[in-house]
Amino acid sequence: QRKNPFSSDDRLASKPAHSHRGDPTYGRPPEGSRTEQRGKDAHSHVGKEVEELCLIIRRTGEVGEDGHVSVTFGQLFETYVTISNKVVGILLRARKHGLVHFEGEMLWQGKDDDVVITLL
């Protein structure tokens, strides 16, 4: 982009050619760019989907002896798939943030219908 004659972005000319791994801006879009804004918007959208998934688990699940709400993957899949087709991806993101727990690396429809998902 630095040498692109059709680019109207003047900020590119003032940026260093390459950033290095130790640099805090390494692998990040330029501050204030549309790319940065798209990333923030996507992060916000996924966060809202994770919240919605947790609410659905709370509504459809049952409270166990430990006080945590649990639901089987099959039941959650049937409920949530009408809202979004990204059930597994959102579950993985929720687990990454410590909001839910389930056994295994990945969940597959049909095969893992009996896997218990616990809301933390």
N, CA, C and O atoms as a MOPAC input file, in Angstrom:
PM7 MOZYME 1SCF
protein

 N      0.80800 1    -1.19300 1     0.00000 1
 C      0.00000 1     0.00000 1     0.00000 1
 C      0.85200 1     1.25800 1     0.00000 1
 O      0.42200 1     2.30700 1    -0.48100 1
 N      2.06500 1     1.15300 1     0.54100 1
 C      2.91500 1     2.33200 1     0.64600 1
 C      3.19300 1     2.93200 1    -0.73700 1
 O      3.29500 1     4.15200 1    -0.86600 1
 N      3.31300 1     2.10800 1    -1.75000 1
 C      3.65000 1     2.60200 1    -3.07700 1
 C      2.45100 1     2.59300 1    -4.01500 1
 O      2.60900 1     2.79100 1    -5.21900 1
 N      1.26200 1     2.36900 1    -3.48500 1
 C      0.05800 1     2.30500 1    -4.29500 1
 C     -0.36100 1     3.71900 1    -4.68200 1
 O     -0.72300 1     4.51000 1    -3.81100 1
 N     -0.31800 1     4.05400 1    -5.98000 1
 C     -0.68700 1     5.40800 1    -6.40100 1
 C     -2.17900 1     5.69100 1    -6.24800 1
 O     -2.59600 1     6.84800 1    -6.29300 1
 N     -2.98600 1     4.64900 1    -6.06800 1
 C     -4.42900 1     4.82900 1    -5.97100 1
 C     -4.88800 1     4.95600 1    -4.52500 1
 O     -6.06400 1     5.21700 1    -4.26800 1
 N     -3.98000 1     4.77700 1    -3.58700 1
 C     -4.33300 1     4.87100 1    -2.18200 1
 C     -4.41800 1     6.33800 1    -1.77600 1
 O     -3.53400 1     7.13700 1    -2.08400 1
 N     -5.51200 1     6.67800 1    -1.07100 1
 C     -5.66300 1     8.05700 1    -0.62200 1
 C     -5.31600 1     8.19100 1     0.85800 1
 O     -5.53800 1     9.24600 1     1.45200 1
 N     -4.78100 1     7.14500 1     1.45100 1
 C     -4.46600 1     7.15300 1     2.87300 1
 C     -3.06400 1     7.70400 1     3.09000 1
 O     -2.07600 1     7.02100 1     2.82100 1
 N     -2.97600 1     8.94100 1     3.57700 1
 C     -1.68600 1     9.59000 1     3.78700 1
 C     -0.93700 1     9.01900 1     4.97500 1
 O      0.28000 1     9.17400 1     5.07000 1
 N     -1.65500 1     8.35100 1     5.89800 1
 C     -0.99700 1     7.81600 1     7.09200 1
 C      0.00200 1     6.72100 1     6.73500 1
 O      0.96200 1     6.49400 1     7.47200 1
 N     -0.21600 1     6.04200 1     5.61100 1
 C      0.68300 1     4.95000 1     5.23200 1
 C      2.09800 1     5.43900 1     4.97100 1
 O      3.06300 1     4.73300 1     5.26500 1
 N      2.22800 1     6.61800 1     4.43300 1
 C      3.55000 1     7.14300 1     4.09600 1
 C      4.37100 1     7.44300 1     5.34600 1
 O      5.60000 1     7.42400 1     5.28700 1
 N      3.72500 1     7.71600 1     6.46300 1
 C      4.45700 1     8.05900 1     7.67300 1
 C      4.73100 1     6.85100 1     8.56300 1
 O      5.44100 1     6.98000 1     9.56000 1
 N      4.19100 1     5.68200 1     8.23000 1
 C      4.39300 1     4.48700 1     9.03300 1
 C      5.72600 1     3.84000 1     8.70000 1
 O      6.17200 1     3.91000 1     7.55400 1
 N      6.37500 1     3.20800 1     9.68100 1
 C      7.58500 1     2.46500 1     9.36400 1
 C      7.25000 1     1.28600 1     8.46100 1
 O      6.13200 1     0.77000 1     8.48600 1
 N      8.22900 1     0.86400 1     7.66200 1
 C      7.99900 1    -0.19300 1     6.67900 1
 C      7.62500 1    -1.51800 1     7.34100 1
 O      6.71800 1    -2.20300 1     6.86800 1
 N      8.30000 1    -1.88800 1     8.41300 1
 C      8.02600 1    -3.17000 1     9.06100 1
 C      8.06000 1    -2.99200 1    10.57700 1
 O      8.89600 1    -2.26000 1    11.10700 1
 N      7.15300 1    -3.66100 1    11.26100 1
 C      7.23600 1    -3.68200 1    12.71300 1
 C      7.79600 1    -5.04800 1    13.11500 1
 O      7.70200 1    -6.01300 1    12.35700 1
 N      8.35800 1    -5.11600 1    14.27100 1
 C      8.99900 1    -6.34400 1    14.72400 1
 C      8.20500 1    -6.95500 1    15.86400 1
 O      7.39700 1    -6.27500 1    16.49600 1
 N      8.43000 1    -8.23500 1    16.13100 1
 C      7.64600 1    -8.97200 1    17.12300 1
 C      7.62700 1    -8.30900 1    18.49300 1
 O      6.62000 1    -8.42200 1    19.19100 1
 N      8.65400 1    -7.64500 1    18.90200 1
 C      8.67700 1    -6.99100 1    20.20400 1
 C      7.85800 1    -5.71300 1    20.24700 1
 O      7.51700 1    -5.22200 1    21.32300 1
 N      7.54700 1    -5.18300 1    19.08900 1
 C      6.79300 1    -3.93500 1    18.98000 1
 C      5.34200 1    -4.15700 1    19.41800 1
 O      4.71700 1    -5.10900 1    18.95000 1
 N      4.78200 1    -3.31600 1    20.29800 1
 C      3.39100 1    -3.50800 1    20.74100 1
 C      2.36400 1    -3.37600 1    19.61900 1
 O      1.23900 1    -3.85200 1    19.76800 1
 N      2.71900 1    -2.74400 1    18.50300 1
 C      1.78200 1    -2.61100 1    17.38200 1
 C      1.90800 1    -3.75700 1    16.37900 1
 O      1.19600 1    -3.78000 1    15.37500 1
 N      2.80200 1    -4.70100 1    16.64100 1
 C      3.01300 1    -5.83000 1    15.72600 1
 C      1.72100 1    -6.65500 1    15.59900 1
 O      1.13000 1    -7.05700 1    16.60100 1
 N      1.30400 1    -6.89500 1    14.37400 1
 C      0.11100 1    -7.69900 1    14.11900 1
 C     -1.19700 1    -6.99000 1    14.39100 1
 O     -2.24600 1    -7.63000 1    14.46100 1
 N     -1.15200 1    -5.70100 1    14.54200 1
 C     -2.36400 1    -4.92000 1    14.81200 1
 C     -2.56800 1    -3.89500 1    13.70000 1
 O     -1.60100 1    -3.39200 1    13.12700 1
 N     -3.82700 1    -3.58700 1    13.39600 1
 C     -4.08600 1    -2.57600 1    12.36700 1
 C     -3.70700 1    -1.18800 1    12.88900 1
 O     -3.64600 1    -0.98000 1    14.10100 1
 N     -3.45600 1    -0.25700 1    12.00200 1
 C     -3.13200 1     1.10700 1    12.43100 1
 C     -4.26200 1     1.70100 1    13.27200 1
 O     -5.44300 1     1.49700 1    12.99000 1
 N     -3.87300 1     2.43500 1    14.30200 1
 C     -4.84800 1     3.05400 1    15.18900 1
 C     -5.74200 1     4.01800 1    14.41400 1
 O     -5.26600 1     4.82000 1    13.61000 1
 N     -7.03700 1     3.92400 1    14.66900 1
 C     -7.98500 1     4.81600 1    14.01600 1
 C     -8.39700 1     4.37300 1    12.61700 1
 O     -9.19700 1     5.04700 1    11.96800 1
 N     -7.86300 1     3.24900 1    12.14200 1
 C     -8.19500 1     2.79400 1    10.78700 1
 C     -9.55800 1     2.10100 1    10.77100 1
 O    -10.09000 1     1.72600 1    11.81500 1
 N    -10.10200 1     1.94100 1     9.58600 1
 C    -11.37300 1     1.23700 1     9.44500 1
 C    -11.20200 1    -0.24100 1     9.80300 1
 O    -12.13000 1    -0.87100 1    10.31100 1
 N    -10.01900 1    -0.78800 1     9.53900 1
 C     -9.74400 1    -2.17200 1     9.89800 1
 C     -9.82400 1    -2.36000 1    11.40700 1
 O    -10.39900 1    -3.33900 1    11.88400 1
 N     -9.25200 1    -1.42900 1    12.15600 1
 C     -9.32400 1    -1.49200 1    13.61000 1
 C    -10.77900 1    -1.42300 1    14.07100 1
 O    -11.17500 1    -2.15900 1    14.97500 1
 N    -11.57000 1    -0.55800 1    13.46800 1
 C    -12.97200 1    -0.41800 1    13.84700 1
 C    -13.75800 1    -1.68400 1    13.52700 1
 O    -14.59800 1    -2.10500 1    14.32300 1
 N    -13.49600 1    -2.29900 1    12.36800 1
 C    -14.17300 1    -3.55500 1    12.02500 1
 C    -13.83900 1    -4.62900 1    13.04400 1
 O    -14.71700 1    -5.40000 1    13.43100 1
 N    -12.59300 1    -4.69800 1    13.48700 1
 C    -12.18400 1    -5.66700 1    14.49900 1
 C    -12.90700 1    -5.44600 1    15.81700 1
 O    -13.36000 1    -6.39900 1    16.45200 1
 N    -13.01500 1    -4.19200 1    16.22600 1
 C    -13.73000 1    -3.86800 1    17.46500 1
 C    -15.20400 1    -4.23700 1    17.34900 1
 O    -15.78800 1    -4.77500 1    18.28900 1
 N    -15.80100 1    -3.94800 1    16.20300 1
 C    -17.21400 1    -4.26700 1    16.00000 1
 C    -17.44100 1    -5.78700 1    16.03900 1
 O    -18.41100 1    -6.25800 1    16.63100 1
 N    -16.54600 1    -6.54100 1    15.40800 1
 C    -16.66100 1    -8.00000 1    15.40100 1
 C    -16.52100 1    -8.55300 1    16.81500 1
 O    -17.26800 1    -9.44700 1    17.21000 1
 N    -15.57000 1    -8.02400 1    17.57400 1
 C    -15.35600 1    -8.46800 1    18.95300 1
 C    -16.61000 1    -8.20400 1    19.79200 1
 O    -17.00600 1    -9.04700 1    20.59700 1
 N    -17.21600 1    -7.06900 1    19.61200 1
 C    -18.43400 1    -6.71200 1    20.33200 1
 C    -19.58500 1    -7.64500 1    19.95800 1
 O    -20.33800 1    -8.08600 1    20.82600 1
 N    -19.71500 1    -7.94200 1    18.67300 1
 C    -20.79000 1    -8.81100 1    18.19400 1
 C    -20.65300 1   -10.21700 1    18.77800 1
 O    -21.63800 1   -10.79900 1    19.23200 1
 N    -19.44800 1   -10.75800 1    18.76700 1
 C    -19.21900 1   -12.08900 1    19.31500 1
 C    -19.49000 1   -12.09500 1    20.81300 1
 O    -20.05400 1   -13.05500 1    21.33800 1
 N    -19.09700 1   -11.04000 1    21.50000 1
 C    -19.37400 1   -10.93800 1    22.93600 1
 C    -20.85900 1   -10.99400 1    23.22900 1
 O    -21.28400 1   -11.63500 1    24.19000 1
 N    -21.65400 1   -10.32400 1    22.40000 1
 C    -23.10800 1   -10.34800 1    22.58800 1
 C    -23.66300 1   -11.74900 1    22.34000 1
 O    -24.57700 1   -12.18300 1    23.04000 1
 N    -23.11500 1   -12.46400 1    21.34300 1
 C    -23.56600 1   -13.83300 1    21.07500 1
 C    -23.21400 1   -14.75900 1    22.23200 1
 O    -23.99900 1   -15.64500 1    22.57200 1
 N    -22.04800 1   -14.56800 1    22.84100 1
 C    -21.65700 1   -15.37500 1    23.99700 1
 C    -22.61500 1   -15.11400 1    25.15600 1
 O    -23.05200 1   -16.05300 1    25.82200 1
 N    -22.94400 1   -13.85300 1    25.40100 1
 C    -23.90900 1   -13.50900 1    26.45400 1
 C    -25.26400 1   -14.17600 1    26.20700 1
 O    -25.87400 1   -14.72900 1    27.12100 1
 N    -25.71600 1   -14.11200 1    24.96300 1
 C    -27.00400 1   -14.70900 1    24.61600 1
 C    -26.97700 1   -16.22000 1    24.82200 1
 O    -27.95000 1   -16.79600 1    25.30800 1
 N    -25.86900 1   -16.86600 1    24.45600 1
 C    -25.73300 1   -18.30700 1    24.65200 1
 C    -25.82100 1   -18.65200 1    26.13600 1
 O    -26.49200 1   -19.61400 1    26.51100 1
 N    -25.15200 1   -17.88000 1    26.97400 1
 C    -25.19100 1   -18.11400 1    28.42300 1
 C    -26.60800 1   -17.95700 1    28.96100 1
 O    -27.02300 1   -18.72400 1    29.83000 1
 N    -27.35300 1   -16.98300 1    28.46400 1
 C    -28.74200 1   -16.80300 1    28.89300 1
 C    -29.60800 1   -17.99800 1    28.48900 1
 O    -30.47900 1   -18.42200 1    29.24800 1
 N    -29.36900 1   -18.52900 1    27.31200 1
 C    -30.13400 1   -19.68200 1    26.84200 1
 C    -29.80000 1   -20.91200 1    27.67600 1
 O    -30.69100 1   -21.69500 1    28.00900 1
 N    -28.52300 1   -21.09000 1    28.01900 1
 C    -28.14600 1   -22.21300 1    28.88000 1
 C    -28.85300 1   -22.07400 1    30.22500 1
 O    -29.37000 1   -23.05600 1    30.75800 1
 N    -28.87600 1   -20.86900 1    30.77300 1
 C    -29.53200 1   -20.63400 1    32.06800 1
 C    -31.02700 1   -20.93800 1    31.98300 1
 O    -31.59700 1   -21.50400 1    32.91500 1
 N    -31.67500 1   -20.56200 1    30.85800 1
 C    -33.11400 1   -20.78400 1    30.70000 1
 C    -33.46700 1   -22.25300 1    30.46800 1
 O    -34.44900 1   -22.75200 1    31.01800 1
 N    -32.66400 1   -22.94600 1    29.65100 1
 C    -33.01900 1   -24.31300 1    29.25800 1
 C    -32.39800 1   -25.37900 1    30.13900 1
 O    -32.86600 1   -26.51700 1    30.15800 1
 N    -31.34700 1   -25.02600 1    30.87200 1
 C    -30.64800 1   -26.01700 1    31.68700 1
 C    -31.30500 1   -26.25700 1    33.02900 1
 O    -32.30600 1   -25.63500 1    33.38400 1
 N    -30.70100 1   -27.18600 1    33.76500 1
 C    -31.18500 1   -27.53000 1    35.09500 1
 C    -30.07900 1   -27.26100 1    36.10100 1
 O    -28.89900 1   -27.46200 1    35.81200 1
 N    -30.46800 1   -26.80600 1    37.27900 1
 C    -29.49900 1   -26.52700 1    38.34000 1
 C    -29.09400 1   -27.84900 1    38.98100 1
 O    -29.93900 1   -28.63200 1    39.41400 1
 N    -27.78000 1   -28.08200 1    39.03300 1
 C    -27.26200 1   -29.30400 1    39.62500 1
 C    -27.03100 1   -29.16100 1    41.11800 1
 O    -27.31100 1   -28.11700 1    41.70800 1
 N    -26.51200 1   -30.22900 1    41.72300 1
 C    -26.23800 1   -30.22300 1    43.15900 1
 C    -25.18000 1   -29.19200 1    43.54100 1
 O    -25.17400 1   -28.67000 1    44.65600 1
 N    -24.28700 1   -28.91200 1    42.59700 1
 C    -23.21900 1   -27.94100 1    42.86900 1
 C    -23.68200 1   -26.49100 1    42.67400 1
 O    -22.91900 1   -25.55600 1    42.91500 1
 N    -24.92200 1   -26.31100 1    42.24000 1
 C    -25.46400 1   -24.96900 1    42.05300 1
 C    -25.25700 1   -24.41200 1    40.65400 1
 O    -25.75300 1   -23.33000 1    40.33800 1
 N    -24.52600 1   -25.14200 1    39.80800 1
 C    -24.28700 1   -24.69800 1    38.43300 1
 C    -25.39800 1   -25.20500 1    37.51600 1
 O    -25.94200 1   -26.29000 1    37.72300 1
 N    -25.72000 1   -24.42100 1    36.51700 1
 C    -26.73000 1   -24.80400 1    35.52700 1
 C    -26.04400 1   -25.60900 1    34.43300 1
 O    -25.00400 1   -25.20700 1    33.91200 1
 N    -26.64200 1   -26.76400 1    34.08400 1
 C    -26.07800 1   -27.62900 1    33.05000 1
 C    -27.14400 1   -27.99200 1    32.03100 1
 O    -28.33500 1   -28.04100 1    32.33700 1
 N    -26.68600 1   -28.24200 1    30.81600 1
 C    -27.56400 1   -28.64500 1    29.71900 1
 C    -26.75200 1   -29.57100 1    28.80900 1
 O    -25.53100 1   -29.44100 1    28.72800 1
 N    -27.41400 1   -30.49500 1    28.13200 1
 C    -26.68600 1   -31.35100 1    27.19000 1
 C    -26.49200 1   -30.59100 1    25.88200 1
 O    -27.26200 1   -29.69300 1    25.54400 1
 N    -25.44700 1   -30.97200 1    25.16100 1
 C    -25.15800 1   -30.31100 1    23.88900 1
 C    -26.31100 1   -30.48800 1    22.91100 1
 O    -26.65200 1   -29.55500 1    22.18400 1
 N    -26.91500 1   -31.67500 1    22.88400 1
 C    -28.03100 1   -31.92100 1    21.96300 1
 C    -29.19200 1   -30.97800 1    22.22100 1
 O    -29.76500 1   -30.41500 1    21.28700 1
 N    -29.53800 1   -30.80600 1    23.48800 1
 C    -30.63900 1   -29.90900 1    23.84600 1
 C    -30.28600 1   -28.46000 1    23.51200 1
 O    -31.11000 1   -27.72300 1    22.97000 1
 N    -29.06100 1   -28.05700 1    23.83600 1
 C    -28.63000 1   -26.69300 1    23.53300 1
 C    -28.59600 1   -26.45700 1    22.03100 1
 O    -29.01300 1   -25.40000 1    21.55700 1
 N    -28.10500 1   -27.42700 1    21.28900 1
 C    -28.01300 1   -27.28900 1    19.83800 1
 C    -29.39600 1   -27.07600 1    19.23500 1
 O    -29.58400 1   -26.18700 1    18.40500 1
 N    -30.36500 1   -27.88900 1    19.65300 1
 C    -31.72500 1   -27.76700 1    19.11600 1
 C    -32.33200 1   -26.40800 1    19.43800 1
 O    -33.05700 1   -25.84400 1    18.61800 1
 N    -32.04800 1   -25.88200 1    20.60800 1
 C    -32.59200 1   -24.58500 1    21.01000 1
 C    -31.88100 1   -23.43300 1    20.30700 1
 O    -32.52300 1   -22.52500 1    19.77800 1
 N    -30.55100 1   -23.47900 1    20.30500 1
 C    -29.76400 1   -22.33100 1    19.85100 1
 C    -29.62300 1   -22.25500 1    18.33200 1
 O    -29.41800 1   -21.16900 1    17.79000 1
 N    -29.72900 1   -23.39700 1    17.63300 1
 C    -29.51600 1   -23.37600 1    16.18300 1
 C    -30.56800 1   -22.54400 1    15.46000 1
 O    -30.32900 1   -22.09300 1    14.34000 1
 N    -31.72600 1   -22.33200 1    16.07600 1
 C    -32.72600 1   -21.47400 1    15.44400 1
 C    -32.32900 1   -20.00300 1    15.54800 1
 O    -32.82900 1   -19.16700 1    14.79500 1
 N    -31.42500 1   -19.68700 1    16.48600 1
 C    -30.95100 1   -18.31800 1    16.66600 1
 C    -29.69500 1   -18.07300 1    15.83500 1
 O    -29.57600 1   -17.04600 1    15.16800 1
 N    -28.76200 1   -19.01800 1    15.87600 1
 C    -27.49600 1   -18.85200 1    15.16900 1
 C    -26.95300 1   -20.21600 1    14.77300 1
 O    -27.13000 1   -21.19500 1    15.49800 1
 N    -26.29300 1   -20.28100 1    13.62500 1
 C    -25.71000 1   -21.53400 1    13.16900 1
 C    -24.27700 1   -21.70500 1    13.65500 1
 O    -23.57900 1   -22.61900 1    13.21500 1
 N    -23.83100 1   -20.83400 1    14.56000 1
 C    -22.45300 1   -20.86600 1    15.04400 1
 C    -22.37400 1   -21.36400 1    16.48200 1
 O    -21.56400 1   -20.87000 1    17.26500 1
 N    -23.21200 1   -22.34000 1    16.83500 1
 C    -23.30300 1   -22.81000 1    18.21100 1
 C    -21.94900 1   -23.24400 1    18.74900 1
 O    -21.53300 1   -22.80000 1    19.81900 1
 N    -21.26100 1   -24.10700 1    18.01600 1
 C    -19.99700 1   -24.66500 1    18.50100 1
 C    -18.93300 1   -23.58000 1    18.63000 1
 O    -18.20200 1   -23.55400 1    19.62000 1
 N    -18.83400 1   -22.70600 1    17.67300 1
 C    -17.84400 1   -21.63500 1    17.73200 1
 C    -18.07500 1   -20.70200 1    18.91400 1
 O    -17.12600 1   -20.26900 1    19.56600 1
 N    -19.33300 1   -20.39600 1    19.18400 1
 C    -19.65000 1   -19.53300 1    20.31300 1
 C    -19.38500 1   -20.26500 1    21.62300 1
 O    -18.92700 1   -19.65600 1    22.59000 1
 N    -19.67100 1   -21.57800 1    21.66500 1
 C    -19.36000 1   -22.36600 1    22.86000 1
 C    -17.86000 1   -22.37600 1    23.13100 1
 O    -17.43600 1   -22.23000 1    24.27700 1
 N    -17.06200 1   -22.54600 1    22.09400 1
 C    -15.60800 1   -22.54700 1    22.25900 1
 C    -15.12100 1   -21.20100 1    22.77500 1
 O    -14.24000 1   -21.15100 1    23.63300 1
 N    -15.68000 1   -20.11400 1    22.26600 1
 C    -15.29400 1   -18.77700 1    22.73000 1
 C    -15.69700 1   -18.59000 1    24.19500 1
 O    -14.94200 1   -18.01800 1    24.98100 1
 N    -16.90000 1   -19.07700 1    24.56200 1
 C    -17.35900 1   -18.95700 1    25.94500 1
 C    -16.45400 1   -19.76100 1    26.88200 1
 O    -16.17000 1   -19.32800 1    27.99800 1
 N    -16.00500 1   -20.93200 1    26.42400 1
 C    -15.10000 1   -21.73000 1    27.25400 1
 C    -13.75000 1   -21.03100 1    27.39900 1
 O    -13.15200 1   -21.04500 1    28.47500 1
 N    -13.28000 1   -20.43100 1    26.33200 1
 C    -12.01000 1   -19.70700 1    26.37200 1
 C    -12.04700 1   -18.59700 1    27.42300 1
 O    -11.03500 1   -18.31900 1    28.06600 1
 N    -13.19200 1   -17.97100 1    27.59900 1
 C    -13.34300 1   -16.88700 1    28.56000 1
 C    -13.77600 1   -17.38600 1    29.94600 1
 O    -14.04700 1   -16.58500 1    30.84000 1
 N    -13.83900 1   -18.71200 1    30.11700 1
 C    -14.14700 1   -19.27800 1    31.42300 1
 C    -15.60400 1   -19.18500 1    31.82900 1
 O    -15.91600 1   -19.19900 1    33.02000 1
 N    -16.49900 1   -19.08900 1    30.85900 1
 C    -17.92700 1   -18.96400 1    31.17000 1
 C    -18.65400 1   -20.29900 1    31.18400 1
 O    -19.65500 1   -20.45100 1    31.88300 1
 N    -18.16300 1   -21.26400 1    30.42200 1
 C    -18.76700 1   -22.60000 1    30.38300 1
 C    -17.66600 1   -23.65300 1    30.45300 1
 O    -16.48900 1   -23.37200 1    30.22700 1
 N    -18.09400 1   -24.88700 1    30.77700 1
 C    -17.15900 1   -26.01500 1    30.79100 1
 C    -17.82500 1   -27.20500 1    30.11900 1
 O    -19.01100 1   -27.46600 1    30.32300 1
 N    -17.05000 1   -27.92400 1    29.31500 1
 C    -17.48900 1   -29.19600 1    28.74800 1
 C    -16.25500 1   -30.00300 1    28.39800 1
 O    -15.17700 1   -29.44700 1    28.18900 1
 N    -16.41600 1   -31.32000 1    28.33400 1
 C    -15.30300 1   -32.21900 1    28.03900 1
 C    -15.06300 1   -32.26700 1    26.53500 1
 O    -16.00100 1   -32.16000 1    25.74400 1
 N    -13.81200 1   -32.42600 1    26.15000 1
 C    -13.45300 1   -32.56300 1    24.74400 1
 C    -13.00400 1   -31.25900 1    24.12500 1
 O    -13.24300 1   -30.17000 1    24.64700 1
 N    -12.34700 1   -31.41300 1    22.99900 1
 C    -11.85100 1   -30.24300 1    22.26100 1
 C    -12.92900 1   -29.61700 1    21.39400 1
 O    -13.01800 1   -28.39400 1    21.28400 1
 N    -13.75600 1   -30.47100 1    20.77400 1
 C    -14.75800 1   -30.01700 1    19.80500 1
 C    -16.03500 1   -30.79900 1    20.05200 1
 O    -15.98700 1   -31.92700 1    20.54300 1
 N    -17.16300 1   -30.22000 1    19.72400 1
 C    -18.45200 1   -30.89100 1    19.85100 1
 C    -19.05500 1   -31.08700 1    18.46500 1
 O    -19.05800 1   -30.17600 1    17.63800 1
 N    -19.56700 1   -32.30100 1    18.22700 1
 C    -20.14900 1   -32.64100 1    16.93200 1
 C    -21.61000 1   -33.00100 1    17.12400 1
 O    -21.95900 1   -33.76400 1    18.02400 1
 N    -22.46100 1   -32.44900 1    16.27300 1
 C    -23.88900 1   -32.74000 1    16.34400 1
 C    -24.10600 1   -34.23200 1    16.13200 1
 O    -23.50300 1   -34.83100 1    15.24100 1
 N    -24.95900 1   -34.82700 1    16.94200 1
 C    -25.24400 1   -36.25200 1    16.84900 1
 C    -24.29600 1   -37.06200 1    17.72600 1
 O    -24.74000 1   -37.76100 1    18.63700 1
 N    -23.01700 1   -36.97600 1    17.46200 1
 C    -22.00900 1   -37.74400 1    18.20100 1
 C    -21.90100 1   -37.28000 1    19.65600 1
 O    -21.78200 1   -38.11400 1    20.55300 1
 N    -21.93900 1   -35.98900 1    19.90400 1
 C    -21.72500 1   -35.43200 1    21.24000 1
 C    -23.00000 1   -34.87100 1    21.86700 1
 O    -22.92400 1   -33.98800 1    22.72100 1
 N    -24.16000 1   -35.36400 1    21.45900 1
 C    -25.41900 1   -34.83200 1    21.98000 1
 C    -25.56700 1   -35.00600 1    23.49100 1
 O    -26.29400 1   -34.24200 1    24.12600 1
 N    -24.89300 1   -35.99500 1    24.07600 1
 C    -25.02100 1   -36.25900 1    25.50800 1
 C    -23.95200 1   -35.56500 1    26.34800 1
 O    -23.94800 1   -35.71700 1    27.57000 1
 N    -23.04800 1   -34.81000 1    25.72900 1
 C    -22.01700 1   -34.09300 1    26.47600 1
 C    -22.68600 1   -32.98300 1    27.28500 1
 O    -23.50800 1   -32.22300 1    26.77200 1
 N    -22.31100 1   -32.91000 1    28.56400 1
 C    -22.91800 1   -31.92000 1    29.45800 1
 C    -22.11200 1   -30.62100 1    29.39100 1
 O    -20.88800 1   -30.62400 1    29.51900 1
 N    -22.81900 1   -29.52200 1    29.18900 1
 C    -22.23000 1   -28.18800 1    29.18100 1
 C    -22.67800 1   -27.49700 1    30.45800 1
 O    -23.87400 1   -27.38700 1    30.73000 1
 N    -21.71300 1   -27.03300 1    31.23500 1
 C    -22.00100 1   -26.41800 1    32.52200 1
 C    -21.69800 1   -24.92300 1    32.45700 1
 O    -20.62300 1   -24.51300 1    32.02000 1
 N    -22.64700 1   -24.13200 1    32.89100 1
 C    -22.47800 1   -22.69200 1    32.95500 1
 C    -21.75100 1   -22.34500 1    34.24500 1
 O    -22.21700 1   -22.66900 1    35.33700 1
 N    -20.60200 1   -21.68100 1    34.11200 1
 C    -19.81000 1   -21.33000 1    35.28800 1
 C    -20.16900 1   -19.93500 1    35.74600 1
 O    -19.61200 1   -19.44500 1    36.72900 1

